[in-house]
Amino acid sequence: MKVTVLSALTFAVVLQGCTESNNDQIRKFVPGIYVRHFRDEFSTGSDTLDITEHDGKAGIYFIDEKEGYQQKLDGKVFPAQYKTKEHTALFNETTHQLTIQNGGDIITFLPDKNKLLLGRTEYEKVK
């Protein structure tokens, strides 16, 4: 009898530890640095998204977006250009996505692939 009760309690504790919600898993994955590299016949560069949690209870995140690229045309390479933007985003508890407030863009997280999608554009999590 004691073995059965002890086994049941052990199983319950293990099960509870394994039932972290999908929402919690994604929210733990969200903060970090995500990078996208690109290269085509006219330019090379990268975009970086640095996502930090501002208010976890309210689901508010800050996103610092940095882009650097260098254009090429007819064999001529132009000086590198850099752009930065700051965004505020809200986490949607139902869809598990971030919505950027000053543009309406949607960010979808793919923790199993260590990536996010900003629209159709893929970024890899590096930190």
C-alpha positions as CSV (number, residue, x, y, z in Angstrom):
1,M,0.0,0.0,0.0
2,K,2.8,2.4,0.9
3,V,4.6,1.6,-2.3
4,T,1.4,2.4,-4.4
5,V,0.9,5.7,-2.6
6,L,4.5,6.6,-3.0
7,S,4.5,5.7,-6.7
8,A,1.3,7.7,-7.3
9,L,2.8,10.8,-5.5
10,T,6.0,10.5,-7.5
11,F,4.1,10.2,-10.8
12,A,2.0,13.2,-9.9
13,V,5.1,15.3,-9.2
14,V,6.8,14.3,-12.4
15,L,3.6,14.9,-14.4
16,Q,3.2,18.4,-12.9
17,G,6.7,19.2,-13.9
18,C,6.1,18.1,-17.5
19,T,2.9,20.1,-17.9
20,E,4.4,23.5,-18.4
21,S,2.0,25.2,-20.8
22,N,2.8,26.0,-24.4
23,N,2.2,29.6,-23.5
24,D,4.9,29.5,-20.7
25,Q,7.4,27.8,-23.0
26,I,7.0,30.4,-25.7
27,R,7.1,33.3,-23.3
28,K,10.4,31.9,-21.9
29,F,11.7,31.7,-25.5
30,V,10.7,35.2,-26.6
31,P,13.5,37.3,-25.0
32,G,16.7,37.1,-26.9
33,I,18.7,38.2,-30.0
34,Y,17.5,37.0,-33.4
35,V,19.5,37.5,-36.6
36,R,18.8,37.2,-40.3
37,H,21.5,37.4,-43.0
38,F,20.8,38.2,-46.6
39,R,22.8,38.3,-49.8
40,D,21.6,38.8,-53.4
41,E,23.0,40.4,-56.5
42,F,22.5,43.9,-55.3
43,S,23.3,43.8,-51.5
44,T,24.5,41.9,-48.5
45,G,23.7,42.5,-44.9
46,S,21.9,41.4,-41.8
47,D,19.0,42.3,-39.5
48,T,19.1,41.9,-35.8
49,L,16.1,41.9,-33.4
50,D,16.9,42.3,-29.7
51,I,13.7,41.4,-27.8
52,T,13.5,42.2,-24.1
53,E,10.6,41.8,-21.7
54,H,9.4,45.1,-20.3
55,D,6.3,44.0,-18.3
56,G,5.7,40.2,-18.1
57,K,2.3,40.5,-16.5
58,A,1.0,42.9,-19.1
59,G,2.8,41.1,-22.0
60,I,4.8,44.1,-23.1
61,Y,8.1,43.7,-24.9
62,F,10.6,46.1,-26.3
63,I,12.3,45.3,-29.7
64,D,15.5,47.0,-30.9
65,E,15.8,46.4,-34.6
66,K,19.2,47.0,-36.2
67,E,19.9,46.6,-39.9
68,G,23.2,46.9,-41.7
69,Y,23.7,46.4,-45.4
70,Q,26.0,47.2,-48.3
71,Q,24.7,47.8,-51.8
72,K,26.4,46.7,-55.0
73,L,25.7,48.0,-58.5
74,D,27.6,47.3,-61.8
75,G,30.6,46.0,-59.8
76,K,30.7,49.1,-57.6
77,V,30.4,48.5,-53.8
78,F,28.8,51.4,-51.9
79,P,29.5,52.3,-48.3
80,A,27.8,50.3,-45.6
81,Q,24.5,51.8,-44.3
82,Y,23.0,51.2,-40.9
83,K,19.5,51.8,-39.6
84,T,18.0,51.3,-36.1
85,K,14.3,51.2,-35.0
86,E,12.7,50.8,-31.6
87,H,9.3,49.0,-31.3
88,T,6.9,48.1,-28.6
89,A,5.0,44.8,-28.9
90,L,2.2,43.0,-27.0
91,F,2.1,39.3,-26.4
92,N,-1.2,37.6,-27.4
93,E,-2.0,34.9,-24.9
94,T,-4.3,33.1,-27.4
95,T,-2.1,33.0,-30.5
96,H,1.3,33.1,-28.6
97,Q,2.5,35.9,-31.0
98,L,3.8,39.4,-30.6
99,T,2.1,42.3,-32.3
100,I,4.3,45.3,-33.0
101,Q,2.3,48.3,-32.0
102,N,3.7,51.0,-34.4
103,G,3.3,48.8,-37.6
104,G,1.0,45.9,-36.9
105,D,3.6,43.3,-37.9
106,I,3.1,39.9,-36.3
107,I,6.0,37.8,-34.8
108,T,5.5,34.1,-34.5
109,F,7.9,32.0,-32.4
110,L,9.2,28.6,-33.3
111,P,11.1,27.4,-30.2
112,D,11.5,23.8,-31.6
113,K,13.4,25.3,-34.6
114,N,15.2,28.1,-32.5
115,K,13.6,30.7,-34.9
116,L,11.0,33.4,-35.2
117,L,9.0,34.6,-38.2
118,L,8.4,38.3,-38.7
119,G,5.7,38.0,-41.3
120,R,7.4,35.4,-43.7
121,T,10.9,36.5,-42.8
122,E,12.9,34.0,-40.7
123,Y,15.3,35.0,-38.0
124,E,17.5,32.6,-36.0
125,K,17.9,33.0,-32.3
126,V,21.6,33.4,-31.4
127,K,21.3,34.3,-27.7
